[in-house]
């Protein structure tokens, strides 16, 4: 989970969370794709349960080295310096999530002394804060914007996915915050398999298809993807804890392509699992490291970006095998990569969120350096650039 600088309520939060965190499960062996399990699309449930891991979980650099790292060419890029402009006496905490709307406005989700959500215009100028002091803001984990410019905030402490309309008013809540008495974050409930349709256990991300269906990555405590219709009615879920196809040890990110296929990033397993729109398992990509964040471009030709983030430990050996973003075709073909670990502008310090709405303009949110950055990619024709 995310490293924190803590006091007060956040200390109780960390102590509670620490009880539930154990060593990571090793990534599956084999090639770039895992075959469909025999007898149907969905992986078998059950088996030994492995609790979710933290940042690196004691695994050495060799075990965390992406298979595609040495064979993937670099994508040239420029960084836009000091892009985000905050008002005086307003500061950014951990960069947890970032997303844009149809007007190019940028929404950022940050954990400081409290969860805060800021809106900037397309030039990085501060516009407003959304949901200040909202009851559902406990322990932030991300932000997304749908096709209608609704803003969705993922809060793993409140076990909720909160939908705001473009004006910034709450219009839907999936999940439920535990009520008072409340001392930070209540101890996590044990994983339920199957979990109740509307009860999350530290959710991590949300995505949408063209029909408005909602897909929730649930997440740290549970090990599933949950599908709801656009009104919030439960439709289906898939997943259990484990290393097999259709299983997760820490599902941390999710994205949906134009055909409705669902891409679920299992961070501790270092793999992306692909499902059809009905959550039937299709395949696995296990060659691009730990998918801390996923983003799919609008198209018409869509690309998948995945962040193999460097762990918060700032271990120099781990920096040799992580800290880059891979650009992929939707079929898993890797086209290029960019970025290196570091604290300077133009380097990555644990990327937790990616936005790729504009072709070859990548926005990232970072935990360790408490920042957001904008990158302009200059890919070759073979990497999806202009021909």
N, C-alpha and C positions, 0 to 999 in steps of 0.2 A: 504494500500500500504506500501512499505518498508520505515522504518524510516531512515532519512538521517542526516549526519553531513554536513552542507551546507555553501557554500559561492559562490559569483559570479553568474555564470550561474545556478548553482544548486539551488540557492535561488529562482530565477525566476521560475524554474521548480516546486519547491515545492508550491509556491504561486498559480501557475496555477492549479496544481493538487488538491490543497485543496478545490478549488471551487466546484469540482465535487464529493467529498467524503461525504457520509452521513452514517447514522446508518445502521447496518446490519439487514437483515430480519431474523427472528427466523428460526431455522432448522425445517423441517417438522416433525410432530409427527408420532407415529406408530412404527412398528417393523423394522427389518433389511432390508426388501425389500419393495419397492413401487410397487403395481400391474400395469400391462400394462393398459394404458387408453383405455376405450371402443371404439370400432369402428376403431382400427388401431394402428400402432406402434408409430406414431409421436404424441407428446403432442399438445394440442390446443394452438394456438398462442394468443397473446393479453392479456387482463387482466391488472390489475394495475401494474405499473412499480415501482420497488423499486431500488433506486440507490445503487451502490456497497458500501460495508462497509470498514472500516479500520481494524486495529488490535484489534479485540475484540468488538468494536463498543458499549461499555457500557453494554454488556451482562455479567451477573454474572457467577461464576464458575459452578453453578449447570446446567445452560443452555448449557454450553460448554462441559460437561462431556461426553466422549464417552460411548456408551452403553456397549461396549465390554471391557472396561478398567479393571473392577474388576474380570472378569472371564477369562482373557487371561493370560497364564503363561509367565514368563520372559524367554528370550533366553539368555543364557550365552554368553559373548563376551570378546574380548580383543581389546584394541585400540593400533594402531601403533603410538608411540609417534613421534612428529616432522617429519611427513612423507614428507611434501612438503618442498623442499629446493629452496629458491629464491636467485637470485644474490644480491650482495651488492647494496644498495640504490634502490632496487625494492621492493615495498610493496603491500600487498593485501588490497583491500578495502572490501566492503560488499561481502560475498560469495553468489553469485546469482545462478550460474549453474555449473554443473560438469558432465562430460561424458568421456567415454573411447572408443578407437578404437580397431580394430582387433589385433593390436600389443601390446595392453596393455597400450599405451600412454594415458595420462590423460589430458583433456582439461577443463580449468576453466574459468568462465565468472565472472568478478568482477567489481563493481562500486566503483571507488575512485574519484579523481578529474575529471576523464573521464572513459569511458568504456574501459576495457582492457581484452584481451583474451590470456591466457598463456597455453603453452603446456609443460608437464613434461613427462619423460619416466616412465616406469613401476616401477622404484625404487624411484620415487619422485624427480628426478633431473631435473632442469630447462632445457628446450630445446630451446624454442623461444617464441616470441610474434607474434600473428596473427592479421593482419588488423590494425596495429597501425595508429591512426589518420584517420581512415576511415570515410567518409562522413555520413554513416549510423549509426554510434555509437553515440547515444545521451543519452539514459536512459536504461541501460541493464536490461534484465529480464531472461536470461537463455541461455543454450547451449546444443546441442544434436549432436550425431554422427550417421550417417546412416550405412547401411550394406556395402556400398562401401567406407567407411571411409571419406565421405564428412562431413564437419563441418558446422552446422547450428546454427546461432546466432539469438536469439529473442531480438528485440529492441523495447520496448513499446513506447519510446519517438519518434523514427523515424517511428513508425507504420509499421515496416518492419520485414520480416524474410529473413535473408541473408545467402546464401549458398556459402561456400568456398570449393574448391576441396582439396584433401589431401596436395597439395603443398602450400595451403594458399591463392589462388587467387579466387576472387569473380566470380561465374559462374551463379548465379540466384538471383533475388530479387523478393520477393512477397510483395505487399504493396508499399507504397510510403511515403517518408519523405516530410513534408511540406517545401516549398522552402523559401528562404530569403524574407523579413527580418525575422530573427530568434533570439528570446531572451529566450533561454532555451527550453521550450516546449510550443508550441502554445496552447491556451485554447482548451480543448477537444471539439470536435464536438458532437452534441447530438446523442444519440443512434438512429440508423436507423433500422427499422424492416419492411421488410428485408433490411439488409445492402448490399451495392454494392459488387459484387463478389471479387473485388481486392482492396477494401479500408478497412483497419483495423482501429480499435479504441482502441489503447493500447493492443496489443496482448500479450499473456503470455507464450505460449508453442507451441511445434511442435512435431509430431510423424509420423511414416511411417509404411506402411504395406509391406508384402513380394513382392508385385508387384511394389513397389516404389511410390505408391500414398502417398500424403502428407496431413496430418490433422493438421489444425491450431486451437488452442484455442484463441478465440478473444472475450473478455477477460475482461478487466476493463470497457471499454466504451460500446462495443457491448456484446451480450450474446449469442454466437453461436460457433459451430464447423463448420469449412469449409473444404471441401475435394477438392483437386486438383490432377490431374494425375502427373506422374513423370516429365512431361515437364512444369508444372505450369499452365495447363489449368483448369479452374473452372469446377467442376463436380456437387457439391451439397452442401447445408448448412442446418443446423438444429439448432433451439434454439431461445428463446426469453426470456426477463426478467420476472422472476416469480418463484414461489415455486413449481410448478407442474412438473410432469414427462416430460422430454425433455426441461425443462426450467432451467435457471441459474441466480443467483444473482452475482456471481463472479467466472467465470470459470478460474481456476488458473493453472491447470495441465492437461496433456493428455498423454495417452499411448495406444499402440495397441498390441494385442497378436498375436500368430502365425496363428490363424484362421481369423485374420482381424477384430476381435471385438475391439471396441473403448471404452476406459475408460476415462471419463471426470470428473475431480475433481472440484466440485463447492465449493469453500472454505467457503464463507459466509453461505452456506446452510448446511455445514458439511455433505456432501454426495458425493458419486461417482456414476455417471450415466453411464450405459453401453448401447452401441448401436451396431448394426451389422455393417458390412462393408459399407452398403449403408445408414448408419446413421438413421436407423429405431430404435426407442427406444425399449430396452429389459427389463431392470430392474434397481433398485437403491440399493446401499449399504449405509446405513445411521447409521452405528454402530461403526465406527472407527474414529470419530472426523473430523477435518478440513483437507482435502487433499491438503496441500500446495505443495507437490511434489509427483509424482507417478513414479514407475519404475517396469517393468516386466522383469524377467530373460529370457535368451535365450531359456532355456529348454535343453532336450526334455520335461521334466516336468516343466512347467512354474509356477512361483510364482509372486504375486503382492505385492509390498511394497508401503506403503503410510505413509507420515509424518504428524502426528498431532502436528504441531509445536506450541511452546509456544509463545504467543504474545510478541511484542517488549517492551511492558510496564513493563516487569519484575515483574508483579503483583504476589505476593507470593501465593494468592488464586488460580489464574489461573494455576500456576505451579503444583498444586495438581492434575489437570485434563488434562494436556497437556504435550508436550515435549517428546513424544515417537514415535517410528516408529513401525507400525504393519506389520507383515508378514501374507499374506493371500493366500488361494487357489483362483483361478480365479472365482470360483462360490460364493465368498464372505465369505467362512469359514475362521475364524481367527485362525492361528496356534500359534502365539506367538507375543511378543513385546520386544523391548529393548530400553534403553536410558531413561535418566531423564534430566530435565532442569538444566542448570548450566553453569558456565564460565570456569570450569577446563577441561583439556583434558579428553576425554571419556564421557563428558556430552554434551548436546545439547543446543545451543543458537540460536533458531529460524532457523531450517533447511529449506532451500529454494530449494535445489536440491539434488537428489539421483541418484547414478549410481550403478547398480547391475549386470553388465555384467558377472562377475566371481561369481560362486556359493558361497554364504556365505562370500563374500568379499564386503562390502558396503562402498562406498565413499559418503560423504555428504559435502555440502557447507552451510555455516551459515552466517546469516546477522549480528547479534549483535556483535559477537566476531571477525568478519572479518577473517574467517579462513575456512580451508578444513580439514577433518579428514578421516582416514581410519579405519574401524572396521572389525575384523575377528569374525564372528559368530560361535558359537559352539552349534547348535541346537540338540535336541534329535531326535530320529527317527520319533516320532510323529510330530515334528516341521519341517520335511523336511531334517533332517540330515542323515548321513550315517547309513544304517541298518546293 
